[in-house]
């Protein structure tokens, strides 16, 4: 699933609008609420040059599989 509804923003860009900053993190709340392991990895680059992430989650106590999958996706990204 996506990490945020938009690409990353520049450092300090949203400091004056805390609601926008909160909404940028809204997709990552699910893993915390249900207590499952999750990881965000920067897999894509938007046409504006900023990264766009992908969030992976797995079942309870399956962190090793999650880390292996994330590592494999990052290696695939670097190879292409």
N, CA and C atoms as a LAMMPS dump frame, in Angstrom:
ITEM: TIMESTEP
0
ITEM: NUMBER OF ATOMS
240
ITEM: BOX BOUNDS ff ff ff
-5.0000000000000000e+02 5.0000000000000000e+02
-5.0000000000000000e+02 5.0000000000000000e+02
-5.0000000000000000e+02 5.0000000000000000e+02
ITEM: ATOMS id mol type element x y z
1 1 1 N 0.831 -1.174 0
2 1 2 C 0 0 0
3 1 3 C 0.882 1.245 0
4 2 1 N 0.332 2.386 -0.36
5 2 2 C 1.154 3.598 -0.369
6 2 3 C 1.525 4.04 1.047
7 3 1 N 2.554 4.826 1.133
8 3 2 C 2.99 5.382 2.42
9 3 3 C 2.252 6.683 2.71
10 4 1 N 2.056 7.478 1.68
11 4 2 C 1.389 8.774 1.838
12 4 3 C 0.594 9.08 0.575
13 5 1 N -0.322 10.043 0.665
14 5 2 C -1.127 10.381 -0.503
15 5 3 C -0.387 11.203 -1.56
16 6 1 N 0.837 11.596 -1.269
17 6 2 C 1.616 12.383 -2.224
18 6 3 C 3.092 12.006 -2.097
19 7 1 N 3.896 12.616 -2.924
20 7 2 C 5.327 12.368 -2.825
21 7 3 C 5.881 13.045 -1.575
22 8 1 N 7.138 12.779 -1.293
23 8 2 C 7.796 13.439 -0.158
24 8 3 C 7.789 14.943 -0.39
25 9 1 N 7.821 15.688 0.685
26 9 2 C 7.908 17.133 0.552
27 9 3 C 9.254 17.598 1.08
28 10 1 N 9.641 18.766 0.652
29 10 2 C 10.944 19.294 1.05
30 10 3 C 10.968 19.593 2.543
31 11 1 N 12.127 19.471 3.15
32 11 2 C 12.289 19.71 4.585
33 11 3 C 11.81 21.113 4.93
34 12 1 N 10.927 21.179 5.93
35 12 2 C 10.409 22.451 6.397
36 12 3 C 9.232 23.002 5.605
37 13 1 N 8.886 22.365 4.499
38 13 2 C 7.836 22.871 3.621
39 13 3 C 6.458 22.906 4.293
40 14 1 N 6.168 21.962 5.154
41 14 2 C 4.832 21.863 5.761
42 14 3 C 4.824 22.257 7.234
43 15 1 N 5.876 22.874 7.727
44 15 2 C 5.948 23.241 9.148
45 15 3 C 4.801 24.139 9.591
46 16 1 N 4.299 24.962 8.717
47 16 2 C 3.238 25.898 9.102
48 16 3 C 1.85 25.277 9.041
49 17 1 N 1.746 24.036 8.548
50 17 2 C 0.444 23.391 8.429
51 17 3 C 0.492 21.987 9.038
52 18 1 N 0.272 21.862 10.335
53 18 2 C 0.365 20.558 10.988
54 18 3 C -0.679 19.551 10.5
55 19 1 N -1.817 20.028 10.023
56 19 2 C -2.834 19.093 9.515
57 19 3 C -2.342 18.422 8.238
58 20 1 N -1.706 19.156 7.368
59 20 2 C -1.135 18.56 6.156
60 20 3 C -0.053 17.544 6.505
61 21 1 N 0.753 17.853 7.512
62 21 2 C 1.794 16.911 7.942
63 21 3 C 1.148 15.647 8.507
64 22 1 N 0.087 15.788 9.293
65 22 2 C -0.626 14.639 9.844
66 22 3 C -1.211 13.786 8.72
67 23 1 N -1.85 14.415 7.743
68 23 2 C -2.462 13.669 6.645
69 23 3 C -1.42 12.935 5.796
70 24 1 N -0.21 13.462 5.749
71 24 2 C 0.85 12.786 4.999
72 24 3 C 1.226 11.463 5.651
73 25 1 N 0.978 11.318 6.951
74 25 2 C 1.312 10.092 7.678
75 25 3 C 0.121 9.166 7.895
76 26 1 N -1.036 9.534 7.398
77 26 2 C -2.267 8.815 7.732
78 26 3 C -2.228 7.342 7.308
79 27 1 N -1.597 7.01 6.203
80 27 2 C -1.58 5.621 5.733
81 27 3 C -0.698 4.717 6.596
82 28 1 N 0.21 5.29 7.357
83 28 2 C 1.107 4.464 8.174
84 28 3 C 0.521 4.121 9.539
85 29 1 N -0.622 4.689 9.861
86 29 2 C -1.238 4.469 11.174
87 29 3 C -1.784 3.047 11.322
88 30 1 N -2.259 2.455 10.247
89 30 2 C -2.906 1.146 10.309
90 30 3 C -2.037 0.089 10.99
91 31 1 N -0.777 -0.008 10.594
92 31 2 C 0.11 -1.019 11.19
93 31 3 C 0.235 -0.816 12.698
94 32 1 N 0.302 0.424 13.129
95 32 2 C 0.402 0.702 14.562
96 32 3 C -0.88 0.351 15.303
97 33 1 N -2.01 0.638 14.701
98 33 2 C -3.287 0.36 15.359
99 33 3 C -3.536 -1.128 15.568
100 34 1 N -3.181 -1.939 14.582
101 34 2 C -3.422 -3.378 14.696
102 34 3 C -2.21 -4.139 15.224
103 35 1 N -1.096 -3.469 15.363
104 35 2 C 0.088 -4.078 15.962
105 35 3 C 0.83 -5.055 15.078
106 36 1 N 0.843 -4.798 13.771
107 36 2 C 1.59 -5.666 12.862
108 36 3 C 2.866 -4.965 12.419
109 37 1 N 3.872 -5.737 12.04
110 37 2 C 5.107 -5.131 11.545
111 37 3 C 4.877 -4.461 10.191
112 38 1 N 5.478 -3.321 10.008
113 38 2 C 5.389 -2.606 8.741
114 38 3 C 6.701 -1.905 8.449
115 39 1 N 6.943 -1.699 7.17
116 39 2 C 8.159 -1 6.75
117 39 3 C 7.831 -0.174 5.513
118 40 1 N 8.443 0.964 5.414
119 40 2 C 8.283 1.835 4.259
120 40 3 C 9.599 1.852 3.496
121 41 1 N 9.521 1.625 2.197
122 41 2 C 10.738 1.642 1.389
123 41 3 C 10.535 2.581 0.198
124 42 1 N 11.539 3.38 -0.132
125 42 2 C 11.429 4.306 -1.265
126 42 3 C 11.714 3.575 -2.578
127 43 1 N 10.673 3.142 -3.257
128 43 2 C 10.875 2.356 -4.469
129 43 3 C 10.804 3.161 -5.75
130 44 1 N 10.069 4.238 -5.741
131 44 2 C 9.815 4.959 -6.979
132 44 3 C 10.282 6.398 -6.863
133 45 1 N 10.446 7.02 -8.019
134 45 2 C 10.775 8.445 -8.035
135 45 3 C 9.747 9.14 -8.92
136 46 1 N 9.116 10.144 -8.377
137 46 2 C 8.101 10.904 -9.096
138 46 3 C 8.778 11.798 -10.132
139 47 1 N 8.008 12.284 -11.074
140 47 2 C 8.569 13.169 -12.098
141 47 3 C 9.116 14.468 -11.508
142 48 1 N 8.697 14.812 -10.275
143 48 2 C 9.244 16.014 -9.629
144 48 3 C 10.585 15.742 -8.95
145 49 1 N 11.079 14.509 -9.067
146 49 2 C 12.385 14.157 -8.524
147 49 3 C 12.372 13.684 -7.087
148 50 1 N 11.207 13.729 -6.429
149 50 2 C 11.114 13.319 -5.032
150 50 3 C 10.675 11.866 -4.926
151 51 1 N 11.093 11.181 -3.869
152 51 2 C 10.774 9.752 -3.74
153 51 3 C 9.311 9.515 -3.398
154 52 1 N 8.849 8.359 -3.802
155 52 2 C 7.508 7.89 -3.493
156 52 3 C 7.658 6.49 -2.927
157 53 1 N 7.146 6.264 -1.738
158 53 2 C 7.39 5.007 -1.043
159 53 3 C 6.275 4 -1.156
160 54 1 N 6.628 2.782 -0.827
161 54 2 C 5.707 1.661 -0.76
162 54 3 C 5.773 1.114 0.654
163 55 1 N 4.621 0.837 1.234
164 55 2 C 4.567 0.325 2.599
165 55 3 C 4.189 -1.152 2.564
166 56 1 N 4.963 -1.945 3.254
167 56 2 C 4.704 -3.381 3.346
168 56 3 C 4.337 -3.722 4.777
169 57 1 N 3.417 -4.665 4.922
170 57 2 C 3.029 -5.146 6.251
171 57 3 C 2.927 -6.663 6.205
172 58 1 N 3.06 -7.265 7.356
173 58 2 C 2.943 -8.718 7.447
174 58 3 C 2.198 -9.077 8.727
175 59 1 N 2.013 -10.358 8.935
176 59 2 C 1.29 -10.804 10.134
177 59 3 C 2.156 -10.626 11.376
178 60 1 N 1.529 -10.777 12.507
179 60 2 C 2.231 -10.639 13.792
180 60 3 C 3.452 -11.564 13.85
181 61 1 N 4.537 -11.052 14.38
182 61 2 C 5.77 -11.803 14.641
183 61 3 C 6.405 -12.396 13.382
184 62 1 N 6.225 -11.74 12.243
185 62 2 C 6.824 -12.226 10.995
186 62 3 C 7.762 -11.17 10.407
187 63 1 N 8.52 -10.536 11.281
188 63 2 C 9.416 -9.473 10.857
189 63 3 C 10.494 -9.947 9.893
190 64 1 N 10.98 -11.159 10.071
191 64 2 C 12.059 -11.657 9.217
192 64 3 C 11.601 -11.722 7.762
193 65 1 N 10.397 -12.24 7.52
194 65 2 C 9.871 -12.291 6.149
195 65 3 C 9.7 -10.894 5.574
196 66 1 N 9.246 -9.978 6.397
197 66 2 C 9.052 -8.599 5.957
198 66 3 C 10.381 -7.969 5.546
199 67 1 N 11.402 -8.161 6.35
200 67 2 C 12.713 -7.599 6.027
201 67 3 C 13.323 -8.246 4.791
202 68 1 N 13.107 -9.542 4.616
203 68 2 C 13.612 -10.219 3.409
204 68 3 C 12.932 -9.677 2.155
205 69 1 N 11.614 -9.504 2.223
206 69 2 C 10.888 -8.971 1.078
207 69 3 C 11.343 -7.55 0.755
208 70 1 N 11.455 -6.712 1.766
209 70 2 C 11.901 -5.334 1.553
210 70 3 C 13.305 -5.303 0.941
211 71 1 N 14.185 -6.128 1.443
212 71 2 C 15.544 -6.197 0.914
213 71 3 C 15.529 -6.648 -0.549
214 72 1 N 14.724 -7.651 -0.865
215 72 2 C 14.628 -8.122 -2.243
216 72 3 C 14.096 -7.063 -3.181
217 73 1 N 13.095 -6.314 -2.754
218 73 2 C 12.551 -5.246 -3.589
219 73 3 C 13.574 -4.136 -3.807
220 74 1 N 14.312 -3.8 -2.759
221 74 2 C 15.334 -2.755 -2.909
222 74 3 C 16.452 -3.2 -3.837
223 75 1 N 16.847 -4.474 -3.757
224 75 2 C 17.887 -4.983 -4.662
225 75 3 C 17.395 -4.985 -6.104
226 76 1 N 16.122 -5.343 -6.317
227 76 2 C 15.54 -5.334 -7.654
228 76 3 C 15.513 -3.92 -8.213
229 77 1 N 15.183 -2.974 -7.366
230 77 2 C 15.134 -1.566 -7.779
231 77 3 C 16.51 -1.079 -8.22
232 78 1 N 17.535 -1.433 -7.446
233 78 2 C 18.883 -0.976 -7.76
234 78 3 C 19.437 -1.646 -9.019
235 79 1 N 18.967 -2.868 -9.312
236 79 2 C 19.451 -3.591 -10.484
237 79 3 C 18.861 -3.028 -11.785
238 80 1 N 17.7 -2.386 -11.69
239 80 2 C 17.067 -1.887 -12.919
240 80 3 C 17.468 -0.484 -13.258
